[in-house]
Structures are given as C-alpha cells and as structure tokens.
C-alpha cells in the first residue's frame, strides 16, 4: 500500500482536504514547473523549434500509460465535453436503437446524445439511480431489457460522481459486445486510481481530465480512440491533424490527408506551454505509484471513515458497490448545507452532492485526517 504522500504537497497540517473528486491540490513539483513555464512563455525566444512537439508527446505518452494504451490512440483535448462531441461526430448510432446513459451522470457523457437523438433517429434511455447502489446490475438490466429497441451505444461514467458507485466496465462491455453496441467511457473519477487496460477491454473511447484524481491542472484532458475509429472526421480542422500542412515548407498545404492515428482528433491551439507539462508531471507520478497501490491506500482511508461513522445513523454504500476512493454518506432528510459549512469552518473540506456528503481522499491524506473528520462530524451530529 502506498504511504501518505503529504510531504509532496503544500497542505498545512490543520487543513483536512477530502474533496479531490472536485479538484485535487497540485504537488509542489507541479507548482514549481508551472511557475517556470510561465517564465518561458514570457520569453518565447528561448523555446527551440521542437519544444511544443515534445510537450505534446510527453503528455500523450503519460495519458496512454495510465490506461495501458498505445500513445498513437490518444488525442489531446481540453475537456470531456469536447471529447464526447468528437466521438459523436465519429460514431454512427444506428437509427431505431438506444443510447444508454446514467441518471444524474455528469453532463458531458449525456447531453451530446440528447442533442443528436431526434435528428439521428435514436432514443436516449436513462438508467435510474438504483436504490441499492448497484449501478452495474442496473446498467446490465437496461442492456438486456426484453422488448426494448436494440442498444446502439452506452455512454457512461466508470464511477458515478455523486455516490461513488462503481460500474463494472468489463461486464458492461461484454454485454454490449453481445449486442454489437458501442461503448464510450467517461473515466473522470477513475483514471489513475482504478486500473484500466483498454488493449484488453477494447472500448470505443475513454476520456479523462487531469484536474481531479490525476493531480493536474484544469483544462487538460485526453481521449482514447480505438484504432477502428481512426478514419473519422475530427471536431476541428487543424494543420496538426493533416499529413503535411506546414508553415516551414515552400508550399503550406502540401498534403491535406488526415494523419492515420488519433492525433487527427487533437484540439486546436494545443501548444499549452504551461499546463501540458503540469499535466504530464501529475500523470507520471500517478503511474509511478501505480493504481493498485493508490487504490489500496484510499480504500483504507474510506473504510476507516465508514467504520468510524457506523453508529451515527448514516447510510453508506456497501463496500463491494463503491469505488475505493469515494465515500458517500446519506441521512434521512438529506445532508444540509449548514453541516458542510460547519465542517469547512473547522478546515475540513468535503462536498454536498445530490443531498449526500461526498468524501474523496487522495494520496496526501492520512489517518489523522480521517480520524479528525469522524470526530468533528460525530460531535456535530450528536449536538
């Protein structure tokens, strides 16, 4: 199990930050790299001609490593919504079929399909949030529902952001494959913590940003695209996506054919000299620690909290249904904003999500954080 990495972050001892599912802090090393990068941008004449390309490929390689992908299958994107819009342009959902999404999932893997359904002749089916917290069974039941139109696509998160419920993507992919359906996975709440091997799983697309679990900056995200979809038309038309459109050549538009890998789907204005290096550092750190070691540490912390609040009358998802790094606490009548504010006043930071308290520790948290949270919460609830 990975030990606490608190010393690598600028987090005062009196701060108990348990909200990485919203935003993670940046490691000291990343902060230093960001400051240096701002200086480079202030003096662009110091950048050599290959600098931007090295930044692109370092980040692409780091992202690919997290999901055991080929770097040629990964595109640089600014946000999950951008990546889903890209895939919606690339994939053809057959008319008369269903696109399956999750109730209360993040907007990005959901809204694009609602916007296209009527014109393209498919329907969007929402899998309701299960009372027992078993998202996997609910999704599988929707896929196999008798009398329903065929399934064309499932566009779902691998971990539900509101309650921390895990979706077994292996089981879902197996069911979708039997129906000849496509699979787009939003791994925002899972990448880096929960191991994923796309070379084995073979989804159509996987997307994730860096600003949550990958201890990176906002505005940097990545899109894995299966090789069978490397012939699509990208969302933007850029010189980098073509074989030979180069300002240093005697003829600018030398070859307008698209490059034959996922780089054709790279965003425009991808030369983010500051944040790309910051994103790379966080992903490289997570990969070096390894998902298994990170997951083991965070599961220990969330179990410690779950055990500690066991006599407070709160409901918690069963361990086998929840992600190792997200714990969602509920109570009759819902969690109040005042309780969240009370904890914040004590320098304990958690999130209110759909009437529940979401707790999401990361590698910088330790047992002192979890025990302090339990003690303060217990005192607040018992009056």
URNORGI-V948264 format. One record per run of one state. SS is the DSSP state (@ for helix, = for strand, . for the rest). FROM is the first residue (numbers start at 1). TO is the last residue. Records with the same first field share a line. If there is no record, write none. Layout:
SS: FROM-TO / FROM-TO
This chain:
.: 1-5 / 10-15 / 18-18 / 20-26 / 43-43 / 47-50 / 67-70 / 78-79 / 91-97 / 103-107 / 121-122 / 128-134 / 144-150 / 158-158 / 160-164 / 167-168 / 179-181 / 187-197 / 202-204 / 210-220 / 226-226 / 230-241 / 246-252 / 259-261 / 266-274 / 290-290 / 309-314 / 317-318 / 323-326 / 331-336 / 346-347 / 350-350 / 354-355 / 361-366 / 383-383
@: 6-8 / 28-42 / 44-46 / 51-66 / 71-73 / 80-90 / 108-120 / 135-143 / 169-178 / 198-201 / 227-229 / 262-265 / 275-289 / 291-308 / 319-321 / 337-345 / 367-382
=: 9-9 / 16-17 / 19-19 / 27-27 / 74-77 / 98-102 / 123-127 / 151-157 / 159-159 / 165-166 / 182-186 / 205-209 / 221-225 / 242-245 / 253-258 / 315-316 / 322-322 / 327-330 / 348-349 / 351-353 / 356-360
